[in-house]
Amino acid sequence: MQTLRQLRRTRDLTFVDLALLTGIPARVIAEAEYGMRRLSRGEAEAIALVLGLSPAALLPPPPRPSPQANVLPLALTAGLAATLAVAPLATDVAPTFQRQLQAALLNQAGAQLIAAIPTAALPAAVPAQLAVSPARSVALATPTPDALAPLIAPAPPLVPSPTAVPQFYLDETGPHGCPVQPSSGQVVITQGYGVGTHTPAHIWGAIDLAVDGDGDGLAEPGPSWYAPVVATHDGVVKVTMNSYPAGNHVSVITLDGVWRTGYSHLAIVTVIDGQQVRAGEVIGLMGSTGFASGPHLDYQVWRGDVNIDPTALVGCGVR
């Protein structure tokens, strides 16, 4: 398993770079790398977002439950037994006592609890499942459905759920799904296919995507910067850094070589050449590298050598 230091360095990020992207002080990141402190869940989630990982990869494994975790503490058992041993119980207390005994049948400490109760303290309403011998031993019979009925809530009726449409899928028309996945706001198309800098379409055909953070239908730089960019299909990665006009550019090519998607102007690339990725996996963060007037994603789809209009595939609104 790679350490935080190895993960940061494979992305060619310094302490300061990672601190600026996550809002976490560089000193905290350095202490976490050298084992001087543990990351909080919020810190792990922020770093994982930048590195394109699951937060679980940066958090320590959860502690294993103790084998005795489900056993009542002896002090609590003794306290319950002492409470139940006070004089003969009144008739109106018997139903409550019966429910306590039924619940005791369902946990590991039931035998301890019942064995500690003096015989004189047992009311006439003791369930038939309990047979107390003269030697104070307790035999627990299998509870009947009638005895457990008050303790078990009825199961809700099964309602068939509608068939969910996958967020990303590849069919004969191309890879479906939006390559920009912001934590808030909506993704809009800021420049359409085959217009402006996307002409001629058979060479430069693409669409530009950015994030509308306030719901007015227009993209804003603030929510667009560093928005996660994901692969829209499975494939193998090819990375080109500092190119013109695409800036930091990632291509994802299907294993059969039929489909290829391009992601340009990335601020940070979180994958490396030859890496295999799955649909929906983060490959970089939106930026403004190369020939760009502001943070956005230039998204291209190719079938072989034919450029495809991705407008209907991404499911995003037009500005």
Wavefront OBJ file of the C-alpha trace (Angstrom):
o trace
v 0.000 0.000 0.000
v 1.436 3.406 -1.002
v 2.057 6.001 1.671
v 0.700 9.540 1.514
v 4.215 10.759 0.651
v 4.466 8.322 -2.288
v 0.988 9.258 -3.536
v 1.795 12.973 -3.373
v 5.122 12.630 -5.155
v 3.681 10.452 -7.961
v 1.331 13.395 -8.683
v 4.357 15.756 -8.732
v 2.883 17.849 -5.907
v 4.789 19.674 -3.177
v 3.552 20.166 0.391
v 2.581 23.704 -0.579
v 0.720 22.546 -3.719
v -1.325 20.035 -1.736
v -1.965 22.554 1.041
v -3.289 25.151 -1.438
v -5.561 22.610 -3.154
v -7.000 21.155 0.059
v -6.965 24.096 2.477
v -5.000 21.948 4.959
v -1.830 23.519 6.418
v 1.380 22.164 4.872
v 2.678 21.398 8.375
v -0.300 19.118 9.049
v 0.295 17.254 5.770
v 3.997 16.843 6.580
v 3.239 15.524 10.086
v 0.759 13.018 8.621
v 3.324 11.830 6.052
v 5.950 11.178 8.728
v 3.541 9.426 11.097
v 3.498 12.222 13.690
v -0.301 12.519 13.557
v -3.357 10.942 11.957
v -5.542 12.645 9.389
v -9.092 13.471 10.413
v -11.881 12.189 8.159
v -12.398 15.687 6.713
v -8.692 16.055 5.964
v -8.538 12.589 4.376
v -11.556 13.361 2.184
v -10.038 16.652 0.980
v -6.672 15.040 0.144
v -8.339 12.001 -1.459
v -10.354 14.293 -3.749
v -7.192 15.975 -5.036
v -5.311 12.669 -5.439
v -8.247 10.885 -7.056
v -8.544 8.266 -4.319
v -11.122 6.910 -1.916
v -10.844 8.518 1.573
v -10.545 4.984 2.997
v -7.089 4.724 1.393
v -5.787 7.477 3.690
v -7.532 6.486 6.927
v -6.355 3.769 9.344
v -8.431 0.549 9.273
v -11.285 0.477 11.794
v -10.493 -1.373 15.043
v -11.622 -4.979 15.204
v -14.558 -5.509 17.545
v -13.695 -7.193 20.824
v -15.003 -10.775 21.175
v -16.634 -9.657 24.434
v -18.278 -6.564 22.889
v -21.752 -8.081 23.048
v -21.499 -9.383 26.643
v -23.105 -7.333 29.409
v -20.570 -5.991 31.913
v -20.599 -7.999 35.155
v -21.349 -4.865 37.184
v -24.436 -4.177 35.059
v -25.559 -7.810 35.357
v -25.163 -7.732 39.130
v -27.067 -4.430 39.322
v -29.987 -5.807 37.325
v -30.072 -8.961 39.430
v -30.077 -6.935 42.658
v -32.922 -4.763 41.354
v -35.024 -7.794 40.437
v -34.345 -9.495 43.811
v -36.204 -6.928 45.930
v -39.045 -8.761 47.793
v -41.950 -10.505 46.009
v -43.002 -8.503 42.952
v -46.459 -6.954 42.769
v -48.898 -8.273 40.211
v -48.771 -5.129 38.040
v -44.973 -5.466 37.691
v -45.160 -8.996 36.271
v -45.645 -7.982 32.585
v -42.548 -5.761 32.737
v -40.556 -8.557 34.361
v -41.744 -10.966 31.688
v -40.506 -8.683 28.927
v -37.120 -8.392 30.648
v -36.810 -12.153 30.803
v -37.841 -12.540 27.146
v -35.194 -10.008 26.151
v -32.642 -11.915 28.252
v -33.243 -14.972 26.057
v -31.891 -13.017 23.088
v -28.469 -11.981 24.439
v -25.382 -13.711 25.695
v -25.788 -12.430 29.270
v -29.320 -13.805 29.695
v -28.205 -16.936 31.514
v -26.065 -14.886 33.937
v -28.878 -12.480 34.670
v -31.577 -15.094 35.312
v -29.320 -17.389 37.382
v -28.604 -14.474 39.752
v -32.306 -13.891 40.571
v -33.544 -15.556 43.819
v -36.332 -18.046 43.233
v -38.633 -16.161 45.645
v -38.433 -13.067 43.454
v -39.875 -14.772 40.377
v -43.537 -13.887 39.732
v -46.122 -16.288 38.443
v -45.765 -14.805 34.953
v -42.318 -16.339 34.293
v -42.304 -17.593 30.675
v -42.470 -21.333 30.107
v -39.175 -21.188 28.225
v -37.313 -20.892 31.576
v -36.834 -23.996 33.739
v -34.883 -23.267 36.955
v -33.524 -26.403 38.640
v -32.971 -26.712 42.439
v -29.239 -26.385 41.795
v -29.884 -22.833 40.416
v -28.891 -23.792 36.873
v -30.862 -22.339 33.983
v -31.955 -24.254 30.908
v -32.869 -22.024 27.951
v -35.305 -23.488 25.466
v -35.684 -22.159 21.937
v -38.058 -19.170 22.094
v -41.323 -19.735 20.279
v -42.613 -17.218 17.723
v -45.423 -16.248 20.125
v -42.944 -15.428 22.902
v -40.793 -13.298 20.593
v -43.687 -11.523 18.864
v -43.641 -8.463 21.195
v -39.916 -7.986 20.526
v -39.834 -8.272 16.745
v -41.205 -5.519 14.538
v -43.103 -6.706 11.467
v -41.052 -6.614 8.280
v -42.063 -3.853 5.852
v -43.661 -5.022 2.611
v -41.250 -5.502 -0.249
v -41.664 -2.820 -2.907
v -39.909 -3.514 -6.224
v -37.473 -0.695 -6.983
v -37.346 0.785 -10.475
v -34.464 -0.307 -12.676
v -31.710 2.280 -12.235
v -30.000 3.723 -15.303
v -26.217 3.551 -14.831
v -24.482 6.924 -14.573
v -21.891 5.856 -17.147
v -22.288 3.316 -19.935
v -20.897 2.675 -23.405
v -23.075 1.659 -26.345
v -22.975 1.958 -30.118
v -23.580 5.727 -29.967
v -20.658 6.395 -27.612
v -19.788 6.817 -23.912
v -22.713 8.225 -21.906
v -22.214 10.322 -18.773
v -20.954 13.739 -17.718
v -17.145 13.957 -17.321
v -17.398 16.801 -14.762
v -18.616 15.781 -11.294
v -18.668 18.848 -8.979
v -19.639 18.508 -5.314
v -22.245 21.252 -5.806
v -23.786 23.242 -8.643
v -24.650 22.042 -12.128
v -22.566 21.418 -15.221
v -23.303 23.578 -18.283
v -22.004 23.660 -21.855
v -20.198 26.955 -22.416
v -19.212 26.347 -26.055
v -20.995 23.945 -28.364
v -19.766 21.407 -30.880
v -18.295 22.681 -34.142
v -18.368 26.387 -33.254
v -15.728 28.926 -32.230
v -12.440 27.235 -31.397
v -14.035 23.839 -32.140
v -13.925 24.305 -35.914
v -13.364 22.491 -38.140
v -15.339 19.826 -36.276
v -13.583 16.854 -37.876
v -10.301 18.063 -36.277
v -11.207 20.180 -33.240
v -14.745 18.966 -32.587
v -15.497 19.098 -28.846
v -17.699 20.811 -26.285
v -16.627 23.020 -23.381
v -18.008 22.276 -19.904
v -17.882 24.347 -16.708
v -19.802 24.660 -13.426
v -22.760 26.922 -12.652
v -22.672 27.384 -8.894
v -25.624 29.754 -8.345
v -28.247 28.221 -10.626
v -28.482 31.120 -13.102
v -27.456 28.898 -16.019
v -24.074 30.619 -16.420
v -20.736 29.081 -15.449
v -18.571 30.821 -12.841
v -14.788 30.476 -12.352
v -15.027 29.865 -8.573
v -16.964 26.567 -8.611
v -15.275 25.517 -11.886
v -11.708 25.620 -10.567
v -10.534 22.154 -9.511
v -13.914 20.487 -10.173
v -13.258 16.709 -10.434
v -13.008 15.362 -13.983
v -13.778 11.646 -14.456
v -13.400 9.096 -17.241
v -16.703 8.395 -18.982
v -15.731 4.826 -19.912
v -13.214 2.114 -19.023
v -9.872 2.252 -20.778
v -6.129 2.940 -20.789
v -4.759 6.417 -20.075
v -2.405 8.508 -22.206
v -1.169 11.744 -20.587
v 0.235 14.804 -22.408
v 1.410 17.654 -20.156
v 1.886 21.325 -21.084
v 0.731 20.863 -24.679
v -0.691 23.529 -26.983
v -3.560 24.269 -27.274
v -4.850 21.516 -24.937
v -2.593 22.235 -21.948
v -2.549 19.280 -19.557
v -4.444 16.671 -21.581
v -5.620 13.113 -20.836
v -6.897 10.576 -23.365
v -8.759 7.416 -22.336
v -8.803 4.644 -24.969
v -10.966 1.519 -24.748
v -9.091 -1.779 -24.681
v -10.406 -2.678 -28.148
v -9.207 0.690 -29.486
v -12.624 1.646 -30.878
v -13.478 4.595 -28.617
v -11.297 7.437 -27.347
v -12.207 10.430 -25.186
v -10.100 13.547 -24.594
v -10.012 15.844 -21.539
v -8.123 19.140 -21.993
v -6.999 22.196 -19.947
v -6.694 20.221 -16.672
v -5.128 22.012 -13.706
v -3.919 18.730 -12.191
v -3.657 15.255 -13.694
v -4.172 12.444 -11.180
v -3.354 9.475 -13.456
v -0.229 8.312 -15.274
v 0.549 6.940 -18.732
v -0.587 3.350 -19.221
v -2.857 3.309 -16.156
v -6.163 1.477 -16.547
v -9.184 3.381 -15.266
v -12.864 2.608 -14.818
v -15.824 4.765 -15.813
v -16.436 7.394 -13.130
v -12.841 7.352 -11.815
v -11.230 10.769 -11.258
v -8.471 11.467 -13.797
v -7.816 15.142 -13.029
v -9.106 18.494 -11.819
v -10.561 21.212 -14.031
v -8.282 24.117 -14.849
v -7.215 26.614 -17.496
v -3.920 25.279 -18.889
v -3.016 25.664 -22.549
v -5.074 27.994 -24.742
v -8.008 28.844 -22.459
v -9.675 32.013 -21.228
v -10.822 30.501 -17.930
v -11.315 27.230 -16.071
v -13.286 24.711 -18.142
v -13.039 21.236 -19.642
v -12.658 20.701 -23.384
v -14.255 17.250 -23.912
v -13.801 15.223 -27.100
v -15.189 11.874 -28.262
v -13.689 9.845 -31.110
v -14.723 6.585 -32.745
v -11.563 5.479 -34.490
v -10.524 8.522 -36.527
v -14.033 9.996 -36.612
v -14.845 12.879 -34.264
v -18.276 12.498 -32.593
v -20.567 15.250 -31.251
v -20.784 14.483 -27.476
v -23.621 16.952 -26.727
v -26.319 14.285 -26.425
v -23.993 11.946 -24.502
v -23.090 14.170 -21.538
v -26.643 15.119 -20.464
v -25.640 18.692 -19.494
v -27.500 21.952 -20.095
v -26.439 24.550 -22.657
v -25.510 28.027 -21.392
l 1 2 3 4 5 6 7 8 9 10 11 12 13 14 15 16 17 18 19 20 21 22 23 24 25 26 27 28 29 30 31 32 33 34 35 36 37 38 39 40 41 42 43 44 45 46 47 48 49 50 51 52 53 54 55 56 57 58 59 60 61 62 63 64 65 66 67 68 69 70 71 72 73 74 75 76 77 78 79 80 81 82 83 84 85 86 87 88 89 90 91 92 93 94 95 96 97 98 99 100 101 102 103 104 105 106 107 108 109 110 111 112 113 114 115 116 117 118 119 120 121 122 123 124 125 126 127 128 129 130 131 132 133 134 135 136 137 138 139 140 141 142 143 144 145 146 147 148 149 150 151 152 153 154 155 156 157 158 159 160 161 162 163 164 165 166 167 168 169 170 171 172 173 174 175 176 177 178 179 180 181 182 183 184 185 186 187 188 189 190 191 192 193 194 195 196 197 198 199 200 201 202 203 204 205 206 207 208 209 210 211 212 213 214 215 216 217 218 219 220 221 222 223 224 225 226 227 228 229 230 231 232 233 234 235 236 237 238 239 240 241 242 243 244 245 246 247 248 249 250 251 252 253 254 255 256 257 258 259 260 261 262 263 264 265 266 267 268 269 270 271 272 273 274 275 276 277 278 279 280 281 282 283 284 285 286 287 288 289 290 291 292 293 294 295 296 297 298 299 300 301 302 303 304 305 306 307 308 309 310 311 312 313 314 315 316 317 318 319
